Amino acid sequence: MLIELTTVQQRVDPSRVLEIEQALLRIPSSAFQEQAIADHLAERMTDIGLDVTMMEVPHPFNPSSTSRQPVGTWRGIGGGPSLMLNGHMDPGVEMPGWSVDPYGAKFEDGWVWGMGAHDDKGGLAAAFCGLEAVIKSGTRLKGDVLLCPVVAHKLGGAGTRALLKSGVRADLCINMEHSNNTIANVCVGIVMVRIRVEAPELFFRYSTEAKAQYWNPIEQLCEVVRRIGASLDPIPEGSWMTFTPHPELPGFPTHTFDTFHKEHYYQKNLSGLHSRQAELLLQFRTVPGQTPQTVTADLARLLEDIKREHPAFNYSFELPAKGTENGWCQEPMACRSDHALVTALAEGQTRASGSVASVGGWGRLGNVGDGNIVASLGIPTVQYGPGDIRIYHEWPTADERVLLSDLVTAARAVAYATVKLCG
């Protein structure tokens, strides 16, 4: 088996990996504009012998708009676990300031440049080439392998949600997300919250009774912000939030404040809120053991504490915020470090790179991926892939790039793991 596994890894050709990556980078594919890249991948997947079906996916907020995604299956002979290789076709936001053509797929000094170079076209290229190497080696697998390039990760995983809703399943999943080729078996979750406060309109001449019932809505939300704490700071253990710290997720749980709205009756209304109201949207990044229910209880307790001290505090909240229930509400994920999925991929990474694989949360620290959605169904899942956003000063950014050597390593690790798990 060792000789066979090594031979399969050697079937990954760096020039082929570069060709596939560059072809994907040259096709613009923003969320719900993935049709061209879906067709391209479907043709490539058919060419290497996969059974391919095309799935139409409705836009989560506009059902009249659709995109599509190919589902490719390499069928095993039976008797082994099935494996899903999942990655998204939509890159991030195209930021200004590119020094090269973001769709030119420039290759220089070992780096491949372009929109989605590692988020997530690099992951897809690695998965494709890894599976192609298995097929070309002539290895007969027992379990099926599913290659699932999905749409609209940037819209809360709409493609993966549609895939799972249609009944597509596997026993195991590798979510090909940039992790610096570390095996992320633990990842944070996310939940978004909308807090709305209200106060009567009060002009500069007022009665004592009216003033006693008044607290400016902006000041109400400022008190909420003060109690929760500064964005991106870790929420201290034993403070207002209930959780057990996870050793692989240092600095979490945490949060960030996303939007703050308040209108005035003399000015143009931009949000639809009444001038008596103000609204705050924030998100929490959670650790295993936390759920929307536990965060709801924690937040309700914090807000009631404010109301006890300030009777004029008049609040309501939504958790998850309306419109984010089927998108940016994702459970934390964790897969045991000794699970066969983790150990097989770690062995593949070690053999492909020549260095001991890193297993844990570091490579995806703070990120959620479509793997969170898959794992929520009880499917053992890891997030793994080439590229690391920490090489940039900020993210998203211009000049996204990935090392070809990392793409090749990822493809070889996936090939090894596929045979080890499904063979």
C-alpha positions as CSV (number, residue, x, y, z in Angstrom):
1,M,0.0,0.0,0.0
2,L,2.9,2.4,0.8
3,I,4.4,2.0,-2.7
4,E,0.9,2.4,-4.2
5,L,0.3,5.6,-2.2
6,T,3.7,7.1,-3.1
7,T,3.1,6.3,-6.8
8,V,-0.3,8.0,-6.7
9,Q,1.3,11.2,-5.3
10,Q,4.0,11.1,-8.0
11,R,1.2,11.2,-10.6
12,V,0.5,14.8,-9.7
13,D,2.3,16.9,-12.4
14,P,3.2,20.5,-11.4
15,S,2.7,21.7,-15.0
16,R,-0.8,20.2,-15.0
17,V,-1.6,21.9,-11.6
18,L,-0.4,25.2,-13.0
19,E,-2.5,24.7,-16.2
20,I,-5.6,24.0,-14.3
21,E,-5.1,26.9,-11.8
22,Q,-4.4,29.4,-14.6
23,A,-7.4,28.3,-16.6
24,L,-9.7,28.8,-13.5
25,L,-8.2,32.2,-12.7
26,R,-8.9,33.5,-16.2
27,I,-12.6,33.0,-15.8
28,P,-14.4,35.7,-13.8
29,S,-16.8,34.0,-11.4
30,S,-18.3,36.3,-8.8
31,A,-21.1,34.9,-6.6
32,F,-24.0,33.9,-8.9
33,Q,-21.9,34.6,-12.0
34,E,-20.2,31.1,-11.9
35,Q,-21.9,29.7,-15.0
36,A,-18.8,29.9,-17.3
37,I,-16.5,28.3,-14.7
38,A,-19.0,25.7,-13.8
39,D,-19.3,24.7,-17.5
40,H,-15.5,24.7,-17.8
41,L,-15.1,22.4,-14.7
42,A,-17.9,20.1,-15.8
43,E,-16.0,19.5,-19.1
44,R,-12.7,18.9,-17.3
45,M,-14.3,16.6,-14.8
46,T,-16.0,14.6,-17.6
47,D,-12.7,14.4,-19.5
48,I,-11.0,12.6,-16.6
49,G,-13.8,10.1,-16.2
50,L,-16.2,11.5,-13.6
51,D,-19.9,11.1,-13.9
52,V,-21.1,14.7,-13.9
53,T,-24.5,16.3,-13.3
54,M,-25.2,20.0,-13.3
55,M,-27.2,21.5,-10.5
56,E,-29.1,24.8,-10.7
57,V,-28.9,26.9,-7.6
58,P,-31.4,29.7,-6.8
59,H,-30.1,32.9,-5.3
60,P,-30.8,32.9,-1.6
61,F,-32.3,36.5,-1.7
62,N,-33.6,36.6,-5.3
63,P,-35.1,33.3,-6.5
64,S,-35.5,34.6,-10.0
65,S,-31.7,34.6,-10.3
66,T,-29.8,31.3,-10.6
67,S,-26.3,29.9,-11.0
68,R,-25.1,26.4,-11.5
69,Q,-22.6,24.0,-10.1
70,P,-21.2,20.6,-11.4
71,V,-21.3,17.5,-9.2
72,G,-18.7,14.9,-10.3
73,T,-18.6,11.3,-9.0
74,W,-15.8,8.8,-9.3
75,R,-17.6,5.6,-8.4
76,G,-15.9,2.9,-6.3
77,I,-16.5,-0.8,-6.4
78,G,-18.3,-0.8,-3.1
79,G,-17.4,-1.5,0.5
80,G,-15.6,1.7,1.4
81,P,-16.4,5.1,2.8
82,S,-17.3,7.9,0.4
83,L,-15.4,11.2,0.3
84,M,-16.5,14.7,-0.7
85,L,-13.9,17.2,-2.0
86,N,-15.7,20.5,-1.7
87,G,-14.5,24.0,-2.8
88,H,-16.1,27.2,-4.0
89,M,-15.8,28.8,-7.4
90,D,-16.6,32.4,-6.4
91,P,-13.6,34.4,-5.3
92,G,-13.8,37.3,-2.9
93,V,-14.5,41.0,-3.5
94,E,-12.2,42.5,-6.3
95,M,-10.4,45.1,-4.3
96,P,-8.7,48.2,-5.9
97,G,-4.9,48.5,-6.2
98,W,-3.9,45.4,-8.2
99,S,-0.4,45.6,-9.6
100,V,-1.2,42.8,-12.1
101,D,-4.3,41.8,-14.2
102,P,-6.5,40.0,-11.6
103,Y,-7.6,37.6,-14.4
104,G,-4.3,37.3,-16.1
105,A,-3.1,34.3,-14.1
106,K,0.5,35.6,-14.0
107,F,3.1,33.0,-12.9
108,E,6.4,34.4,-11.8
109,D,9.1,33.3,-9.2
110,G,7.0,30.4,-8.2
111,W,3.8,32.4,-7.5
112,V,0.5,32.3,-9.3
113,W,-1.4,35.6,-9.1
114,G,-5.1,36.3,-9.6
115,M,-8.6,36.6,-8.1
116,G,-9.2,33.4,-6.2
117,A,-5.6,32.2,-6.5
118,H,-6.1,30.5,-3.1
119,D,-9.6,31.5,-2.2
120,D,-10.7,29.2,-3.6
121,K,-9.6,28.3,-7.1
122,G,-6.3,27.0,-5.8
123,G,-8.2,24.6,-3.5
124,L,-10.3,23.4,-6.5
125,A,-7.3,23.0,-8.7
126,A,-5.5,20.9,-6.0
127,A,-8.6,18.8,-5.4
128,F,-9.1,18.2,-9.2
129,C,-5.5,17.3,-9.8
130,G,-5.3,15.1,-6.7
131,L,-8.3,13.1,-7.8
132,E,-7.0,13.0,-11.4
133,A,-3.8,11.5,-10.1
134,V,-5.7,8.7,-8.4
135,I,-7.7,8.0,-11.5
136,K,-4.6,8.0,-13.8
137,S,-2.8,5.6,-11.4
138,G,-5.3,2.9,-12.1
139,T,-6.1,2.5,-8.4
140,R,-9.5,0.9,-7.8
141,L,-11.2,2.5,-4.8
142,K,-13.9,0.9,-2.8
143,G,-15.7,4.2,-1.8
144,D,-17.1,6.9,-4.1
145,V,-15.3,10.2,-4.4
146,L,-17.4,13.3,-5.1
147,L,-15.8,16.5,-6.5
148,C,-18.1,19.4,-5.7
149,P,-17.2,22.9,-6.9
150,V,-19.9,25.0,-5.4
151,V,-21.3,28.5,-6.0
152,A,-21.7,31.4,-3.6
153,H,-19.6,30.6,-0.6
154,K,-19.5,34.4,-0.2
155,L,-23.3,34.4,0.2
156,G,-23.1,32.1,3.3
157,G,-22.5,28.9,1.5
158,A,-25.6,28.9,-0.7
159,G,-24.1,26.3,-3.1
160,T,-23.2,23.8,-0.4
161,R,-26.5,24.3,1.3
162,A,-28.3,23.6,-2.0
163,L,-26.0,20.6,-2.6
164,L,-26.9,19.1,0.8
165,K,-30.6,20.0,0.5
166,S,-30.7,18.0,-2.7
167,G,-29.6,14.9,-0.9
168,V,-25.9,14.8,-1.9
169,R,-24.0,13.2,0.9
170,A,-20.6,11.6,1.7
171,D,-19.2,9.8,4.7
172,L,-16.3,12.2,4.9
173,C,-15.4,15.7,3.6
174,I,-12.3,17.7,2.8
175,N,-13.4,21.3,2.4
176,M,-10.6,22.8,0.2
177,E,-10.2,26.2,1.9
178,H,-6.9,28.1,2.3
179,S,-5.2,26.9,5.5
180,N,-1.5,27.2,4.6
181,N,-1.8,23.4,4.0
182,T,-2.5,22.8,7.7
183,I,-5.3,20.4,8.6
184,A,-7.9,22.5,10.3
185,N,-10.0,20.0,12.2
186,V,-11.3,22.7,14.5
187,C,-12.9,25.9,13.2
188,V,-15.0,28.7,14.8
189,G,-18.7,29.3,14.0
190,I,-20.5,32.5,13.3
191,V,-23.8,34.0,14.3
192,M,-25.1,37.5,13.4
193,V,-27.2,39.6,15.8
194,R,-29.5,42.6,15.2
195,I,-30.2,44.8,18.2
196,R,-32.8,47.6,17.9
197,V,-33.5,50.2,20.5
198,E,-36.1,53.0,20.7
199,A,-36.9,56.1,22.6
200,P,-39.6,58.8,22.4
201,E,-38.8,61.9,20.3
202,L,-37.8,64.6,22.8
203,F,-37.1,68.3,22.0
204,F,-35.0,70.7,24.0
205,R,-38.0,71.8,26.1
206,Y,-39.5,68.8,28.0
207,S,-41.2,67.8,31.1
208,T,-39.4,66.2,34.0
209,E,-41.6,63.1,33.5
210,A,-40.7,62.9,29.8
211,K,-37.0,63.2,30.5
212,A,-37.1,60.4,33.0
213,Q,-38.4,58.1,30.3
214,Y,-35.9,59.2,27.7
215,W,-32.5,57.7,26.7
216,N,-31.1,58.7,23.4
217,P,-31.1,55.6,21.1
218,I,-27.5,56.2,20.0
219,E,-26.5,56.3,23.7
220,Q,-28.4,53.1,24.3
221,L,-26.4,51.3,21.7
222,C,-23.2,52.8,22.8
223,E,-23.8,51.2,26.2
224,V,-24.4,47.9,24.5
225,V,-21.1,48.3,22.7
226,R,-19.3,49.3,25.9
227,R,-20.7,46.2,27.7
228,I,-19.8,43.7,24.9
229,G,-16.3,45.2,24.4
230,A,-14.0,46.3,21.6
231,S,-14.2,44.6,18.2
232,L,-11.8,41.7,17.7
233,D,-10.8,41.6,21.4
234,P,-11.2,38.1,23.0
235,I,-14.3,37.9,25.2
236,P,-12.9,37.1,28.6
237,E,-13.8,33.8,30.2
238,G,-16.1,34.2,33.1
239,S,-17.5,37.5,31.8
240,W,-20.9,38.0,30.2
241,M,-20.7,35.1,27.7
242,T,-20.9,31.4,28.6
243,F,-18.3,29.2,26.9
244,T,-15.4,26.8,27.4
245,P,-12.2,28.0,25.7
246,H,-10.9,25.8,23.0
247,P,-7.1,25.3,23.1
248,E,-6.9,25.3,19.3
249,L,-8.9,28.6,19.0
250,P,-7.0,31.2,21.1
251,G,-8.6,34.6,21.1
252,F,-12.1,33.2,20.5
253,P,-15.0,33.7,21.0
254,T,-14.8,37.3,19.8
255,H,-17.0,39.7,17.8
256,T,-17.1,42.7,15.5
257,F,-19.6,45.5,15.1
258,D,-20.7,45.6,11.5
259,T,-23.4,48.3,11.0
260,F,-25.0,51.1,13.1
261,H,-28.1,53.0,11.8
262,K,-30.0,56.0,13.2
263,E,-32.3,58.3,11.3
264,H,-33.5,61.9,11.9
265,Y,-36.9,63.2,11.0
266,Y,-35.5,66.3,9.3
267,Q,-33.1,64.3,7.1
268,K,-33.4,61.9,4.3
269,N,-34.2,58.4,5.5
270,L,-31.7,55.8,4.2
271,S,-32.4,52.8,6.3
272,G,-36.2,52.7,6.7
273,L,-36.0,53.0,10.5
274,H,-38.2,55.3,12.4
275,S,-36.4,58.3,13.8
276,R,-37.2,57.0,17.3
277,Q,-35.1,53.9,16.6
278,A,-31.5,52.9,16.2
279,E,-30.1,49.6,15.1
280,L,-26.8,47.7,15.5
281,L,-25.7,44.6,13.6
282,L,-22.8,42.6,15.0
283,Q,-21.4,39.1,14.6
284,F,-19.9,36.7,17.0
285,R,-17.3,34.1,16.1
286,T,-18.0,31.2,18.4
287,V,-16.2,28.1,19.7
288,P,-17.3,24.5,19.9
289,G,-20.0,24.1,22.5
290,Q,-21.6,27.4,21.8
291,T,-24.9,27.5,19.8
292,P,-27.4,30.2,18.8
293,Q,-29.4,29.2,21.8
294,T,-26.5,29.7,24.3
295,V,-25.5,33.0,22.7
296,T,-29.2,34.1,22.8
297,A,-29.3,33.4,26.5
298,D,-26.1,35.2,27.2
299,L,-27.1,38.3,25.2
300,A,-30.5,38.4,26.8
301,R,-28.9,38.4,30.2
302,L,-26.5,41.2,29.2
303,L,-29.3,43.4,27.8
304,E,-31.5,42.8,30.9
305,D,-28.6,43.8,33.1
306,I,-28.6,47.2,31.2
307,K,-32.3,47.6,31.6
308,R,-32.2,47.0,35.4
309,E,-29.6,49.8,35.7
310,H,-31.3,52.1,33.1
311,P,-35.1,51.6,33.0
312,A,-35.4,53.8,29.9
313,F,-33.4,51.2,27.9
314,N,-35.9,49.9,25.4
315,Y,-34.6,47.1,23.3
316,S,-35.4,44.1,21.1
317,F,-33.0,41.7,19.3
318,E,-32.9,39.0,16.6
319,L,-30.4,36.1,16.8
320,P,-29.7,35.1,14.2
321,A,-30.5,38.4,12.5
322,K,-33.3,38.1,10.0
323,G,-31.8,37.4,6.6
324,T,-28.8,35.6,8.0
325,E,-30.5,32.4,9.3
326,N,-29.5,30.4,6.2
327,G,-26.3,32.1,5.4
328,W,-24.2,33.6,8.1
329,C,-25.3,31.3,10.9
330,Q,-22.9,28.4,11.1
331,E,-22.0,26.1,13.9
332,P,-18.4,25.7,15.0
333,M,-16.9,22.5,13.8
334,A,-14.5,19.9,15.3
335,C,-13.2,16.6,14.2
336,R,-11.1,14.4,16.5
337,S,-7.4,14.7,15.8
338,D,-7.2,10.9,15.7
339,H,-10.0,10.5,13.2
340,A,-9.0,8.6,10.1
341,L,-9.8,11.6,8.0
342,V,-7.4,13.8,9.9
343,T,-4.6,11.2,10.1
344,A,-4.8,10.2,6.4
345,L,-4.6,13.8,5.2
346,A,-1.8,14.6,7.7
347,E,0.2,11.6,6.4
348,G,-0.4,12.8,2.9
349,Q,0.7,16.3,3.7
350,T,3.8,15.1,5.5
351,R,4.9,12.8,2.6
352,A,4.1,15.5,0.0
353,S,5.9,18.4,1.9
354,G,8.7,16.5,3.6
355,S,7.7,18.2,6.9
356,V,5.5,17.1,9.7
357,A,1.9,18.2,9.1
358,S,0.3,20.7,11.4
359,V,-3.1,19.7,12.7
360,G,-5.4,22.1,14.6
361,G,-7.2,25.4,14.3
362,W,-4.3,27.7,13.4
363,G,-4.5,27.6,9.6
364,R,-8.2,28.6,9.6
365,L,-8.2,30.6,12.8
366,G,-11.2,33.0,12.7
367,N,-12.5,31.7,9.4
368,V,-15.6,29.8,8.6
369,G,-16.0,27.7,5.5
370,D,-18.5,25.5,3.8
371,G,-17.0,22.7,5.9
372,N,-18.9,24.2,8.8
373,I,-22.2,23.5,6.9
374,V,-21.2,20.0,6.0
375,A,-20.0,19.2,9.5
376,S,-23.3,20.4,11.0
377,L,-24.9,17.3,9.5
378,G,-22.6,15.0,11.5
379,I,-20.2,14.4,8.6
380,P,-16.6,14.3,9.8
381,T,-15.0,17.3,8.0
382,V,-11.7,19.1,7.8
383,Q,-10.8,22.4,6.1
384,Y,-7.5,22.2,4.2
385,G,-5.8,24.0,1.3
386,P,-3.0,26.1,-0.1
387,G,-2.6,29.8,0.7
388,D,-2.6,31.9,3.8
389,I,-4.3,35.3,4.1
390,R,-1.8,36.3,6.8
391,I,0.8,37.2,4.2
392,Y,-1.2,40.3,3.4
393,H,-1.6,43.5,5.5
394,E,-5.4,43.2,5.2
395,W,-8.0,40.9,3.8
396,P,-9.7,41.0,1.3
397,T,-6.9,42.5,-0.7
398,A,-5.5,43.1,-4.1
399,D,-2.6,41.0,-5.5
400,E,-3.9,37.6,-4.2
401,R,-1.3,34.9,-5.0
402,V,-0.3,31.4,-4.1
403,L,2.8,29.3,-4.4
404,L,2.7,26.7,-7.1
405,S,4.6,24.4,-4.8
406,D,1.9,24.7,-2.2
407,L,-0.8,23.8,-4.8
408,V,1.2,20.8,-5.8
409,T,1.7,19.7,-2.2
410,A,-2.0,20.0,-1.5
411,A,-2.9,18.0,-4.7
412,R,-0.5,15.2,-3.6
413,A,-1.9,15.2,0.0
414,V,-5.4,14.9,-1.3
415,A,-4.4,12.1,-3.7
416,Y,-2.8,10.2,-0.8
417,A,-5.8,10.8,1.6
418,T,-8.3,9.7,-1.1
419,V,-6.6,6.4,-1.6
420,K,-6.0,5.8,2.1
421,L,-9.6,6.6,3.0
422,C,-11.5,5.1,0.1
423,G,-9.2,2.4,-1.1
